[in-house]
Amino acid sequence: MFTKLKNLFKKSKKEDDKLGCISYNLLDTGEVEVNINLRDLEEDSIEKFARMFARVTTLSLSGYTIELTKELFQQADEEKYVQLMLIAAEECKRIVEENEGQIIADDEYIKPSEMFNE
């Protein structure tokens, strides 16, 4: 599903106040293209980019993204928004089913309590 990662640390053509970005583009094929740009590798830039990266890779921005999507679709066509949510719910269900039975992060490590139960 995720197909491409490009433009890492590429300077933007237009010099403005954008320090970096992570963008997702939906291709005609249904695949998702991921673009990452970071203006420079200064310590401050890396720290700010890391904070954004953490928000993108967790549920931190999900509520905001859902609300924005809802507003956009409801302005255009409320029935299409309902259709979008139903399809998204089915996709979430499929992803959960795909990941059932996979090792979770906690299983990969020895827990402190397990060290003394020999």
N, CA, C and O atoms as a Tinker XYZ file with bonds, in Angstrom:
   472  protein
     1  N      0.822000   -1.187000    0.000000    73     2
     2  CA     0.000000    0.000000    0.000000    64     1     3
     3  C      0.873000    1.260000    0.000000    63     2     4     5
     4  O      0.664000    2.147000   -0.828000    81     3
     5  N      1.826000    1.351000    0.896000    73     3     6
     6  CA     2.740000    2.481000    0.861000    64     5     7
     7  C      3.858000    2.130000   -0.104000    63     6     8     9
     8  O      4.506000    1.094000    0.044000    81     7
     9  N      4.086000    2.977000   -1.083000    73     7    10
    10  CA     4.979000    2.591000   -2.153000    64     9    11
    11  C      6.273000    3.364000   -2.239000    63    10    12    13
    12  O      7.315000    2.778000   -2.532000    81    11
    13  N      6.241000    4.621000   -2.001000    73    11    14
    14  CA     7.421000    5.412000   -2.292000    64    13    15
    15  C      7.802000    6.307000   -1.127000    63    14    16    17
    16  O      6.950000    6.806000   -0.391000    81    15
    17  N      9.079000    6.491000   -0.985000    73    15    18
    18  CA     9.620000    7.427000   -0.011000    64    17    19
    19  C     10.660000    8.219000   -0.769000    63    18    20    21
    20  O     11.662000    7.662000   -1.216000    81    19
    21  N     10.439000    9.492000   -0.918000    73    19    22
    22  CA    11.397000   10.268000   -1.681000    64    21    23
    23  C     11.542000   11.676000   -1.131000    63    22    24    25
    24  O     10.801000   12.100000   -0.244000    81    23
    25  N     12.495000   12.371000   -1.669000    73    23    26
    26  CA    12.764000   13.765000   -1.331000    64    25    27
    27  C     13.260000   13.962000    0.095000    63    26    28    29
    28  O     13.087000   15.043000    0.658000    81    27
    29  N     13.871000   12.945000    0.689000    73    27    30
    30  CA    14.389000   13.069000    2.044000    64    29    31
    31  C     15.488000   14.122000    2.074000    63    30    32    33
    32  O     16.453000   14.032000    1.315000    81    31
    33  N     15.353000   15.090000    2.919000    73    31    34
    34  CA    16.315000   16.168000    3.106000    64    33    35
    35  C     16.526000   17.009000    1.850000    63    34    36    37
    36  O     17.589000   17.606000    1.681000    81    35
    37  N     15.550000   17.063000    0.986000    73    35    38
    38  CA    15.638000   17.865000   -0.218000    64    37    39
    39  C     15.174000   19.282000    0.100000    63    38    40    41
    40  O     14.133000   19.478000    0.727000    81    39
    41  N     15.951000   20.257000   -0.333000    73    39    42
    42  CA    15.541000   21.635000   -0.127000    64    41    43
    43  C     14.360000   21.951000   -1.019000    63    42    44    45
    44  O     14.302000   21.529000   -2.174000    81    43
    45  N     13.419000   22.699000   -0.469000    73    43    46
    46  CA    12.252000   23.063000   -1.259000    64    45    47
    47  C     12.649000   24.111000   -2.290000    63    46    48    49
    48  O     13.550000   24.918000   -2.061000    81    47
    49  N     11.967000   24.086000   -3.422000    73    47    50
    50  CA    12.254000   25.030000   -4.498000    64    49    51
    51  C     11.868000   26.446000   -4.079000    63    50    52    53
    52  O     12.563000   27.409000   -4.405000    81    51
    53  N     10.785000   26.563000   -3.375000    73    51    54
    54  CA    10.313000   27.865000   -2.923000    64    53    55
    55  C     10.812000   28.089000   -1.501000    63    54    56    57
    56  O     10.442000   27.355000   -0.585000    81    55
    57  N     11.638000   29.089000   -1.322000    73    55    58
    58  CA    12.143000   29.403000    0.012000    64    57    59
    59  C     11.042000   30.109000    0.801000    63    58    60    61
    60  O     10.654000   31.227000    0.463000    81    59
    61  N     10.546000   29.469000    1.835000    73    59    62
    62  CA     9.531000   30.064000    2.686000    64    61    63
    63  C      9.759000   29.607000    4.118000    63    62    64    65
    64  O     10.867000   29.197000    4.466000    81    63
    65  N      8.744000   29.669000    4.940000    73    63    66
    66  CA     8.906000   29.329000    6.349000    64    65    67
    67  C      8.687000   27.854000    6.640000    63    66    68    69
    68  O      8.631000   27.466000    7.807000    81    67
    69  N      8.561000   27.020000    5.611000    73    67    70
    70  CA     8.364000   25.589000    5.832000    64    69    71
    71  C      9.707000   24.921000    6.125000    63    70    72    73
    72  O     10.616000   24.921000    5.295000    81    71
    73  N      9.804000   24.357000    7.321000    73    71    74
    74  CA    11.026000   23.675000    7.741000    64    73    75
    75  C     11.076000   22.252000    7.204000    63    74    76    77
    76  O     12.141000   21.754000    6.841000    81    75
    77  N      9.925000   21.606000    7.158000    73    75    78
    78  CA     9.872000   20.238000    6.656000    64    77    79
    79  C      8.440000   19.781000    6.528000    63    78    80    81
    80  O      7.512000   20.444000    6.991000    81    79
    81  N      8.275000   18.636000    5.893000    73    79    82
    82  CA     6.927000   18.100000    5.762000    64    81    83
    83  C      6.963000   16.599000    5.508000    63    82    84    85
    84  O      7.949000   16.048000    5.018000    81    83
    85  N      5.857000   15.964000    5.857000    73    83    86
    86  CA     5.586000   14.584000    5.492000    64    85    87
    87  C      4.242000   14.646000    4.786000    63    86    88    89
    88  O      3.250000   15.085000    5.367000    81    87
    89  N      4.208000   14.209000    3.537000    73    87    90
    90  CA     2.933000   14.252000    2.813000    64    89    91
    91  C      2.612000   12.885000    2.236000    63    90    92    93
    92  O      3.497000   12.117000    1.858000    81    91
    93  N      1.327000   12.611000    2.183000    73    91    94
    94  CA     0.820000   11.358000    1.642000    64    93    95
    95  C     -0.015000   11.693000    0.414000    63    94    96    97
    96  O     -0.921000   12.524000    0.479000    81    95
    97  N      0.293000   11.044000   -0.701000    73    95    98
    98  CA    -0.450000   11.264000   -1.934000    64    97    99
    99  C     -1.067000    9.949000   -2.383000    63    98   100   101
   100  O     -0.410000    8.908000   -2.384000    81    99
   101  N     -2.328000   10.009000   -2.762000    73    99   102
   102  CA    -3.025000    8.840000   -3.270000    64   101   103
   103  C     -2.869000    8.818000   -4.781000    63   102   104   105
   104  O     -3.292000    9.743000   -5.474000    81   103
   105  N     -2.254000    7.748000   -5.287000    73   103   106
   106  CA    -2.040000    7.614000   -6.722000    64   105   107
   107  C     -3.275000    6.999000   -7.379000    63   106   108   109
   108  O     -4.108000    6.394000   -6.703000    81   107
   109  N     -3.387000    7.152000   -8.674000    73   107   110
   110  CA    -4.507000    6.566000   -9.420000    64   109   111
   111  C     -4.589000    5.053000   -9.229000    63   110   112   113
   112  O     -5.671000    4.476000   -9.330000    81   111
   113  N     -3.468000    4.413000   -8.958000    73   111   114
   114  CA    -3.425000    2.963000   -8.770000    64   113   115
   115  C     -3.991000    2.535000   -7.424000    63   114   116   117
   116  O     -4.219000    1.345000   -7.202000    81   115
   117  N     -4.223000    3.488000   -6.521000    73   115   118
   118  CA    -4.699000    3.177000   -5.179000    64   117   119
   119  C     -3.560000    3.073000   -4.182000    63   118   120   121
   120  O     -3.790000    2.943000   -2.980000    81   119
   121  N     -2.327000    3.130000   -4.681000    73   119   122
   122  CA    -1.173000    3.088000   -3.785000    64   121   123
   123  C     -0.957000    4.454000   -3.151000    63   122   124   125
   124  O     -1.421000    5.473000   -3.663000    81   123
   125  N     -0.250000    4.458000   -2.036000    73   123   126
   126  CA     0.028000    5.694000   -1.322000    64   125   127
   127  C      1.507000    6.029000   -1.493000    63   126   128   129
   128  O      2.380000    5.192000   -1.264000    81   127
   129  N      1.766000    7.249000   -1.894000    73   127   130
   130  CA     3.125000    7.745000   -2.051000    64   129   131
   131  C      3.436000    8.627000   -0.839000    63   130   132   133
   132  O      2.635000    9.486000   -0.472000    81   131
   133  N      4.586000    8.416000   -0.229000    73   131   134
   134  CA     4.990000    9.204000    0.928000    64   133   135
   135  C      6.172000   10.082000    0.529000    63   134   136   137
   136  O      7.172000    9.593000    0.002000    81   135
   137  N      6.049000   11.366000    0.782000    73   135   138
   138  CA     7.136000   12.309000    0.512000    64   137   139
   139  C      7.579000   12.932000    1.828000    63   138   140   141
   140  O      6.753000   13.362000    2.633000    81   139
   141  N      8.883000   12.978000    2.038000    73   139   142
   142  CA     9.436000   13.596000    3.243000    64   141   143
   143  C     10.452000   14.639000    2.807000    63   142   144   145
   144  O     11.364000   14.350000    2.032000    81   143
   145  N     10.287000   15.840000    3.307000    73   143   146
   146  CA    11.225000   16.927000    3.016000    64   145   147
   147  C     11.681000   17.549000    4.329000    63   146   148   149
   148  O     10.884000   17.743000    5.248000    81   147
   149  N     12.943000   17.851000    4.404000    73   147   150
   150  CA    13.492000   18.566000    5.553000    64   149   151
   151  C     14.520000   19.550000    5.014000    63   150   152   153
   152  O     15.453000   19.160000    4.313000    81   151
   153  N     14.348000   20.812000    5.340000    73   151   154
   154  CA    15.179000   21.868000    4.771000    64   153   155
   155  C     16.655000   21.715000    5.126000    63   154   156   157
   156  O     17.517000   21.935000    4.275000    81   155
   157  N     16.957000   21.344000    6.363000    73   155   158
   158  CA    18.356000   21.201000    6.763000    64   157   159
   159  C     18.472000   20.184000    7.880000    63   158   160   161
   160  O     17.464000   19.684000    8.378000    81   159
   161  N     19.689000   19.878000    8.273000    73   159   162
   162  CA    19.937000   18.892000    9.329000    64   161   163
   163  C     20.448000   19.534000   10.612000    63   162   164   165
   164  O     21.174000   18.911000   11.385000    81   163
   165  N     20.062000   20.779000   10.826000    73   163   166
   166  CA    20.431000   21.460000   12.066000    64   165   167
   167  C     19.733000   20.777000   13.242000    63   166   168   169
   168  O     18.666000   20.184000   13.080000    81   167
   169  N     20.337000   20.865000   14.411000    73   167   170
   170  CA    19.797000   20.198000   15.596000    64   169   171
   171  C     18.357000   20.630000   15.884000    63   170   172   173
   172  O     17.509000   19.793000   16.193000    81   171
   173  N     18.082000   21.926000   15.785000    73   171   174
   174  CA    16.741000   22.443000   16.041000    64   173   175
   175  C     15.742000   21.879000   15.024000    63   174   176   177
   176  O     14.620000   21.525000   15.388000    81   175
   177  N     16.143000   21.796000   13.762000    73   175   178
   178  CA    15.275000   21.262000   12.714000    64   177   179
   179  C     14.952000   19.801000   12.964000    63   178   180   181
   180  O     13.802000   19.382000   12.834000    81   179
   181  N     15.958000   19.032000   13.319000    73   179   182
   182  CA    15.764000   17.608000   13.586000    64   181   183
   183  C     14.828000   17.412000   14.768000    63   182   184   185
   184  O     13.959000   16.541000   14.737000    81   183
   185  N     15.003000   18.218000   15.809000    73   183   186
   186  CA    14.147000   18.110000   16.992000    64   185   187
   187  C     12.686000   18.415000   16.642000    63   186   188   189
   188  O     11.784000   17.692000   17.064000    81   187
   189  N     12.454000   19.474000   15.881000    73   187   190
   190  CA    11.095000   19.844000   15.495000    64   189   191
   191  C     10.487000   18.793000   14.562000    63   190   192   193
   192  O      9.310000   18.450000   14.683000    81   191
   193  N     11.298000   18.288000   13.635000    73   191   194
   194  CA    10.814000   17.263000   12.712000    64   193   195
   195  C     10.475000   15.984000   13.465000    63   194   196   197
   196  O      9.486000   15.323000   13.150000    81   195
   197  N     11.287000   15.630000   14.457000    73   195   198
   198  CA    11.032000   14.429000   15.266000    64   197   199
   199  C      9.693000   14.543000   15.992000    63   198   200   201
   200  O      8.956000   13.563000   16.092000    81   199
   201  N      9.379000   15.727000   16.495000    73   199   202
   202  CA     8.087000   15.925000   17.172000    64   201   203
   203  C      6.930000   15.730000   16.198000    63   202   204   205
   204  O      5.928000   15.096000   16.528000    81   203
   205  N      7.076000   16.281000   14.997000    73   203   206
   206  CA     6.020000   16.107000   13.996000    64   205   207
   207  C      5.921000   14.631000   13.600000    63   206   208   209
   208  O      4.821000   14.090000   13.485000    81   207
   209  N      7.059000   13.987000   13.392000    73   207   210
   210  CA     7.084000   12.571000   13.014000    64   209   211
   211  C      6.364000   11.724000   14.058000    63   210   212   213
   212  O      5.605000   10.819000   13.710000    81   211
   213  N      6.598000   12.014000   15.328000    73   211   214
   214  CA     5.945000   11.271000   16.409000    64   213   215
   215  C      4.432000   11.461000   16.352000    63   214   216   217
   216  O      3.686000   10.511000   16.589000    81   215
   217  N      3.975000   12.649000   16.048000    73   215   218
   218  CA     2.535000   12.905000   15.965000    64   217   219
   219  C      1.909000   12.207000   14.765000    63   218   220   221
   220  O      0.797000   11.687000   14.853000    81   219
   221  N      2.617000   12.196000   13.653000    73   219   222
   222  CA     2.090000   11.555000   12.441000    64   221   223
   223  C      2.022000   10.042000   12.612000    63   222   224   225
   224  O      1.095000    9.409000   12.107000    81   223
   225  N      2.977000    9.456000   13.306000    73   223   226
   226  CA     3.036000    8.000000   13.433000    64   225   227
   227  C      2.227000    7.460000   14.608000    63   226   228   229
   228  O      2.189000    6.250000   14.828000    81   227
   229  N      1.585000    8.337000   15.357000    73   227   230
   230  CA     0.684000    7.909000   16.424000    64   229   231
   231  C     -0.708000    8.460000   16.110000    63   230   232   233
   232  O     -0.927000    9.012000   15.032000    81   231
   233  N     -1.617000    8.317000   17.016000    73   231   234
   234  CA    -2.979000    8.808000   16.796000    64   233   235
   235  C     -3.141000   10.287000   17.134000    63   234   236   237
   236  O     -4.257000   10.808000   17.106000    81   235
   237  N     -2.058000   10.959000   17.449000    73   235   238
   238  CA    -2.119000   12.336000   17.905000    64   237   239
   239  C     -2.840000   13.275000   16.938000    63   238   240   241
   240  O     -3.593000   14.144000   17.381000    81   239
   241  N     -2.632000   13.125000   15.654000    73   239   242
   242  CA    -3.253000   14.008000   14.669000    64   241   243
   243  C     -4.531000   13.435000   14.064000    63   242   244   245
   244  O     -5.168000   14.085000   13.235000    81   243
   245  N     -4.906000   12.243000   14.463000    73   243   246
   246  CA    -6.067000   11.582000   13.858000    64   245   247
   247  C     -7.359000   12.357000   14.049000    63   246   248   249
   248  O     -8.115000   12.529000   13.094000    81   247
   249  N     -7.625000   12.821000   15.237000    73   247   250
   250  CA    -8.851000   13.570000   15.504000    64   249   251
   251  C     -8.952000   14.806000   14.637000    63   250   252   253
   252  O    -10.006000   15.094000   14.069000    81   251
   253  N     -7.859000   15.531000   14.538000    73   251   254
   254  CA    -7.808000   16.745000   13.711000    64   253   255
   255  C     -8.032000   16.401000   12.242000    63   254   256   257
   256  O     -8.783000   17.087000   11.548000    81   255
   257  N     -7.384000   15.346000   11.771000    73   255   258
   258  CA    -7.522000   14.925000   10.372000    64   257   259
   259  C     -8.948000   14.485000   10.071000    63   258   260   261
   260  O     -9.499000   14.824000    9.024000    81   259
   261  N     -9.539000   13.735000   10.982000    73   259   262
   262  CA   -10.924000   13.280000   10.798000    64   261   263
   263  C    -11.868000   14.477000   10.746000    63   262   264   265
   264  O    -12.755000   14.537000    9.895000    81   263
   265  N    -11.679000   15.415000   11.643000    73   263   266
   266  CA   -12.546000   16.599000   11.680000    64   265   267
   267  C    -12.416000   17.422000   10.401000    63   266   268   269
   268  O    -13.420000   17.884000    9.859000    81   267
   269  N    -11.202000   17.606000    9.919000    73   267   270
   270  CA   -10.980000   18.338000    8.673000    64   269   271
   271  C    -11.639000   17.629000    7.496000    63   270   272   273
   272  O    -12.286000   18.264000    6.663000    81   271
   273  N    -11.473000   16.314000    7.432000    73   271   274
   274  CA   -12.077000   15.514000    6.369000    64   273   275
   275  C    -13.592000   15.618000    6.427000    63   274   276   277
   276  O    -14.254000   15.777000    5.402000    81   275
   277  N    -14.129000   15.528000    7.630000    73   275   278
   278  CA   -15.581000   15.630000    7.821000    64   277   279
   279  C    -16.106000   16.965000    7.301000    63   278   280   281
   280  O    -17.086000   17.003000    6.557000    81   279
   281  N    -15.456000   18.054000    7.690000    73   279   282
   282  CA   -15.886000   19.384000    7.249000    64   281   283
   283  C    -15.815000   19.516000    5.735000    63   282   284   285
   284  O    -16.735000   20.044000    5.111000    81   283
   285  N    -14.742000   19.044000    5.151000    73   283   286
   286  CA   -14.562000   19.136000    3.706000    64   285   287
   287  C    -15.653000   18.372000    2.960000    63   286   288   289
   288  O    -16.262000   18.901000    2.030000    81   287
   289  N    -15.897000   17.127000    3.371000    73   287   290
   290  CA   -16.896000   16.300000    2.696000    64   289   291
   291  C    -18.309000   16.801000    2.943000    63   290   292   293
   292  O    -19.141000   16.771000    2.036000    81   291
   293  N    -18.594000   17.262000    4.156000    73   291   294
   294  CA   -19.949000   17.729000    4.450000    64   293   295
   295  C    -20.287000   19.001000    3.682000    63   294   296   297
   296  O    -21.445000   19.229000    3.331000    81   295
   297  N    -19.296000   19.815000    3.427000    73   295   298
   298  CA   -19.534000   21.019000    2.626000    64   297   299
   299  C    -19.862000   20.640000    1.185000    63   298   300   301
   300  O    -20.686000   21.286000    0.539000    81   299
   301  N    -19.217000   19.595000    0.690000    73   299   302
   302  CA   -19.415000   19.178000   -0.698000    64   301   303
   303  C    -20.623000   18.261000   -0.856000    63   302   304   305
   304  O    -21.479000   18.498000   -1.708000    81   303
   305  N    -20.695000   17.205000   -0.026000    73   303   306
   306  CA   -21.762000   16.208000   -0.186000    64   305   307
   307  C    -21.774000   15.310000    1.050000    63   306   308   309
   308  O    -20.895000   14.467000    1.223000    81   307
   309  N    -22.776000   15.500000    1.902000    73   307   310
   310  CA   -22.840000   14.758000    3.165000    64   309   311
   311  C    -22.983000   13.248000    2.945000    63   310   312   313
   312  O    -22.443000   12.463000    3.725000    81   311
   313  N    -23.694000   12.835000    1.906000    73   311   314
   314  CA   -23.824000   11.401000    1.622000    64   313   315
   315  C    -22.478000   10.780000    1.273000    63   314   316   317
   316  O    -22.209000    9.632000    1.625000    81   315
   317  N    -21.635000   11.538000    0.581000    73   315   318
   318  CA   -20.289000   11.047000    0.234000    64   317   319
   319  C    -19.443000   10.886000    1.492000    63   318   320   321
   320  O    -18.601000    9.991000    1.564000    81   319
   321  N    -19.664000   11.753000    2.488000    73   319   322
   322  CA   -18.941000   11.633000    3.753000    64   321   323
   323  C    -19.322000   10.335000    4.461000    63   322   324   325
   324  O    -18.456000    9.631000    4.980000    81   323
   325  N    -20.608000   10.021000    4.482000    73   323   326
   326  CA   -21.070000    8.775000    5.101000    64   325   327
   327  C    -20.453000    7.583000    4.364000    63   326   328   329
   328  O    -19.998000    6.627000    4.992000    81   327
   329  N    -20.441000    7.646000    3.048000    73   327   330
   330  CA   -19.832000    6.585000    2.241000    64   329   331
   331  C    -18.346000    6.436000    2.581000    63   330   332   333
   332  O    -17.851000    5.320000    2.736000    81   331
   333  N    -17.640000    7.559000    2.695000    73   331   334
   334  CA   -16.218000    7.549000    3.047000    64   333   335
   335  C    -15.993000    6.875000    4.397000    63   334   336   337
   336  O    -15.090000    6.049000    4.534000    81   335
   337  N    -16.807000    7.220000    5.395000    73   335   338
   338  CA   -16.651000    6.661000    6.728000    64   337   339
   339  C    -16.934000    5.159000    6.753000    63   338   340   341
   340  O    -16.256000    4.413000    7.459000    81   339
   341  N    -17.925000    4.715000    5.989000    73   339   342
   342  CA   -18.223000    3.282000    5.931000    64   341   343
   343  C    -17.066000    2.503000    5.293000    63   342   344   345
   344  O    -16.687000    1.437000    5.777000    81   343
   345  N    -16.521000    3.037000    4.224000    73   343   346
   346  CA   -15.380000    2.384000    3.568000    64   345   347
   347  C    -14.174000    2.392000    4.497000    63   346   348   349
   348  O    -13.466000    1.390000    4.591000    81   347
   349  N    -13.928000    3.502000    5.184000    73   347   350
   350  CA   -12.800000    3.601000    6.112000    64   349   351
   351  C    -12.954000    2.612000    7.264000    63   350   352   353
   352  O    -11.975000    2.005000    7.697000    81   351
   353  N    -14.182000    2.446000    7.761000    73   351   354
   354  CA   -14.428000    1.492000    8.846000    64   353   355
   355  C    -14.130000    0.065000    8.387000    63   354   356   357
   356  O    -13.545000   -0.719000    9.135000    81   355
   357  N    -14.526000   -0.268000    7.176000    73   355   358
   358  CA   -14.232000   -1.604000    6.629000    64   357   359
   359  C    -12.730000   -1.810000    6.475000    63   358   360   361
   360  O    -12.218000   -2.895000    6.751000    81   359
   361  N    -12.026000   -0.777000    6.037000    73   359   362
   362  CA   -10.571000   -0.869000    5.872000    64   361   363
   363  C     -9.895000   -1.042000    7.230000    63   362   364   365
   364  O     -8.955000   -1.827000    7.358000    81   363
   365  N    -10.362000   -0.321000    8.237000    73   363   366
   366  CA    -9.815000   -0.476000    9.594000    64   365   367
   367  C    -10.029000   -1.902000   10.096000    63   366   368   369
   368  O     -9.131000   -2.495000   10.693000    81   367
   369  N    -11.205000   -2.441000    9.857000    73   367   370
   370  CA   -11.517000   -3.815000   10.259000    64   369   371
   371  C    -10.566000   -4.793000    9.573000    63   370   372   373
   372  O    -10.062000   -5.721000   10.206000    81   371
   373  N    -10.322000   -4.584000    8.272000    73   371   374
   374  CA    -9.421000   -5.456000    7.515000    64   373   375
   375  C     -7.992000   -5.374000    8.066000    63   374   376   377
   376  O     -7.311000   -6.393000    8.177000    81   375
   377  N     -7.545000   -4.178000    8.407000    73   375   378
   378  CA    -6.195000   -3.993000    8.949000    64   377   379
   379  C     -6.062000   -4.699000   10.296000    63   378   380   381
   380  O     -5.053000   -5.353000   10.556000    81   379
   381  N     -7.072000   -4.570000   11.148000    73   379   382
   382  CA    -7.051000   -5.238000   12.451000    64   381   383
   383  C     -6.987000   -6.748000   12.261000    63   382   384   385
   384  O     -6.207000   -7.426000   12.930000    81   383
   385  N     -7.801000   -7.274000   11.357000    73   383   386
   386  CA    -7.800000   -8.719000   11.099000    64   385   387
   387  C     -6.457000   -9.191000   10.552000    63   386   388   389
   388  O     -5.997000  -10.280000   10.896000    81   387
   389  N     -5.824000   -8.381000    9.705000    73   387   390
   390  CA    -4.508000   -8.703000    9.155000    64   389   391
   391  C     -3.454000   -8.813000   10.254000    63   390   392   393
   392  O     -2.554000   -9.651000   10.188000    81   391
   393  N     -3.580000   -7.964000   11.255000    73   391   394
   394  CA    -2.568000   -7.881000   12.297000    64   393   395
   395  C     -2.832000   -8.781000   13.498000    63   394   396   397
   396  O     -2.001000   -8.861000   14.402000    81   395
   397  N     -3.977000   -9.458000   13.519000    73   395   398
   398  CA    -4.270000  -10.364000   14.630000    64   397   399
   399  C     -3.244000  -11.489000   14.654000    63   398   400   401
   400  O     -2.881000  -12.039000   13.615000    81   399
   401  N     -2.792000  -11.814000   15.834000    73   399   402
   402  CA    -1.856000  -12.917000   15.992000    64   401   403
   403  C     -0.403000  -12.529000   15.760000    63   402   404   405
   404  O      0.493000  -13.342000   15.988000    81   403
   405  N     -0.152000  -11.307000   15.312000    73   403   406
   406  CA     1.233000  -10.895000   15.136000    64   405   407
   407  C      1.833000  -10.563000   16.498000    63   406   408   409
   408  O      1.118000  -10.205000   17.434000    81   407
   409  N      3.140000  -10.684000   16.594000    73   407   410
   410  CA     3.839000  -10.393000   17.843000    64   409   411
   411  C      3.720000   -8.907000   18.143000    63   410   412   413
   412  O      3.978000   -8.060000   17.288000    81   411
   413  N      3.328000   -8.612000   19.365000    73   411   414
   414  CA     3.285000   -7.215000   19.780000    64   413   415
   415  C      4.624000   -6.844000   20.403000    63   414   416   417
   416  O      5.388000   -7.717000   20.813000    81   415
   417  N      4.902000   -5.565000   20.471000    73   415   418
   418  CA     6.210000   -5.076000   20.916000    64   417   419
   419  C      6.592000   -5.613000   22.289000    63   418   420   421
   420  O      7.759000   -5.931000   22.517000    81   419
   421  N      5.638000   -5.723000   23.208000    73   419   422
   422  CA     5.939000   -6.189000   24.558000    64   421   423
   423  C      6.428000   -7.633000   24.562000    63   422   424   425
   424  O      7.200000   -8.015000   25.441000    81   423
   425  N      5.998000   -8.431000   23.608000    73   423   426
   426  CA     6.402000   -9.830000   23.560000    64   425   427
   427  C      7.857000  -10.004000   23.143000    63   426   428   429
   428  O      8.445000  -11.058000   23.385000    81   427
   429  N      8.438000   -8.999000   22.530000    73   427   430
   430  CA     9.797000   -9.099000   22.026000    64   429   431
   431  C     10.839000   -8.889000   23.117000    63   430   432   433
   432  O     12.014000   -9.182000   22.894000    81   431
   433  N     10.458000   -8.404000   24.259000    73   431   434
   434  CA    11.395000   -8.068000   25.313000    64   433   435
   435  C     11.143000   -8.902000   26.565000    63   434   436   437
   436  O     10.021000   -9.334000   26.825000    81   435
   437  N     12.195000   -9.116000   27.327000    73   435   438
   438  CA    12.059000   -9.802000   28.602000    64   437   439
   439  C     11.581000   -8.775000   29.615000    63   438   440   441
   440  O     12.192000   -7.721000   29.792000    81   439
   441  N     10.500000   -9.096000   30.261000    73   439   442
   442  CA     9.955000   -8.201000   31.261000    64   441   443
   443  C     10.730000   -8.404000   32.567000    63   442   444   445
   444  O     11.175000   -9.519000   32.839000    81   443
   445  N     10.904000   -7.359000   33.380000    73   443   446
   446  CA    11.637000   -7.496000   34.640000    64   445   447
   447  C     11.104000   -8.626000   35.527000    63   446   448   449
   448  O     11.883000   -9.314000   36.186000    81   447
   449  N      9.792000   -8.818000   35.546000    73   447   450
   450  CA     9.210000   -9.882000   36.381000    64   449   451
   451  C      9.603000  -11.269000   35.872000    63   450   452   453
   452  O      9.667000  -12.219000   36.653000    81   451
   453  N      9.863000  -11.391000   34.580000    73   451   454
   454  CA    10.257000  -12.694000   34.013000    64   453   455
   455  C     11.689000  -13.062000   34.382000    63   454   456   457
   456  O     12.041000  -14.240000   34.342000    81   455
   457  N     12.511000  -12.104000   34.735000    73   455   458
   458  CA    13.910000  -12.384000   35.073000    64   457   459
   459  C     14.020000  -13.170000   36.364000    63   458   460   461
   460  O     14.991000  -13.900000   36.565000    81   459
   461  N     13.039000  -13.029000   37.243000    73   459   462
   462  CA    13.121000  -13.667000   38.554000    64   461   463
   463  C     12.239000  -14.909000   38.658000    63   462   464   465
   464  O     12.213000  -15.539000   39.715000    81   463
   465  N     11.531000  -15.276000   37.621000    73   463   466
   466  CA    10.633000  -16.411000   37.647000    64   465   467
   467  C     11.254000  -17.623000   36.953000    63   466   468   469
   468  O     10.591000  -18.257000   36.132000    81   467
   469  N     12.462000  -17.951000   37.250000    73   467   470
   470  CA    13.106000  -19.102000   36.606000    64   469   471
   471  C     13.012000  -20.333000   37.435000    63   470   472
   472  O     13.505000  -21.387000   37.033000    81   471
